[in-house]
Amino acid sequence: MRFIIYVFFFVGASVQAQDSDSPSNSATPVFADESWRPSSESLRQEPTSEKKDRRSQELNPDRQQPPASPPTGTAGSERQRPVQRRFNPPPVVEKQWSPPWTFKPFLETQAPFYAGLGGAVVWRNQLDLRLGIGTVPQPYSAIIGETAAYYGDNPAYSEAIQDAFENNWALRGQVEYGFSQHPSRWFLAFGATRIQTEGRSDIPTVVQAVTGEDFSNLINLLRLAGRSTDVNIDGHVVILDLSLGRYIPLNDQWAFKINVGVAKVVDAETEMSTELPAFDSSPGGQNLINATESDLEQILLDYGVSPTLGLSLNYQF
C-alpha cells in the first residue's frame, strides 16, 4: 500500500515539473499532425490575405486561383508596367472671318473690239461682276472694217468703219460664273459693251462708195461754199459676247485670265451731218442723210460678227 502511494506521488511530481518547464499552450492550437503546425515566425510574416488564399486552395484544390501580383520592391519592378499614353487634344485654330464679297481691279482686252481697265466685285471666288471703261484701239477698228469688207465684198466698208471709230470710248460690263471656287478655275462669261463713236469721212471716196447714193449735188455745194467734203459721223454700237475661259494664278495677289468666244453687234445707230446746215435741214438733204445712216447701220449689224480673244490681268486684295 505504501508502495503504490509513492508511485502516484512520483508520477504526479514528474507531470507537474514537465508542465512548469513547457510554455503555456492555452492559446496554441492542437494539431493531429505536427507538420500542419506553422511556426511562430511564419505566423508573424505571412499576410492574412495570403493565408486565406492558401487555406481556400487546400480546401478546394480544383479551383483555379488568379495569378498573384508581384510583390512590391525590387522584384516587382522587373515587370513592365503598361505605358499610359497622354492624350494631347488637337490645337484649336481660330477661323478668321472673311467677307463673302471681295474687290479686285483689272486690266483687260477683248480683241477685236475693246481694251480698258475696271474693277470687279467677286462673290465667294466664284461669281464676278465686272465693270470697265476703255476704248476701241485703231488696230481693232481696222480688224472690224476688214471683216465687214470681206463678208460684204466691198473694200470701202473697211475705211468707212475706221473713219466712224476715229474717236470713241466704251463702257463694258461682264458677268462671270466660275465652275468652282478654286483659284485656278474655268468660267463662263457673258459681256455687253457700248461704244460711243465720233468720226469724219470723205463723201466722194468713202460714203458714196459705201452707200451707192448720189452725193454729186452735195459735193458741188460744199465746194462752191469752200467747205470740206467730209461728213461728221456720230453714233453708238452695242456688242454682246459669250466666252469660255480660265483663271491662271500667278501668286496670292495676281492672276492671269484668258478666254475665247464670239461677239455680235446687236444695235447700231449713226447720225450724219455736213458743214452746210441749210442742206441738212432741206427735204432733199434729210432724205439723203437718212438713207446713208440706214446703210451704215445695216453694214454694222450684218457684218459685225467676230471671234474674240480675251486677256486680263487681275489683282486680288
Secondary structure, DSSP 8 states (H G I E B T S, - for coil): -HHHHHHHHHHHHHHHHHHHHS---SSS---SSGGG---HHHHHHS-HHHHHHHHHHHH-TTS--------SSTTGGGS--------------------SEEEEEEEEEEETTEEEEEEEEEETTTEEEEEEEEE--HHHHHHHHHHHHHHHT-THHHHHHHHHTSEEEEEEEEEEEESSSSSS-EEEEEEEEEEEEEEEEEIIIIIHHHH----HHHHHHHHHTT--SEEEEEEEEEEEEEEEEEEEE-SSSEEEEEEEEEEEEEEEEEEEE-S-HHHHHSHHHHHHHHHHHHHHHHHHHHH-EEEEEEEEEEE--
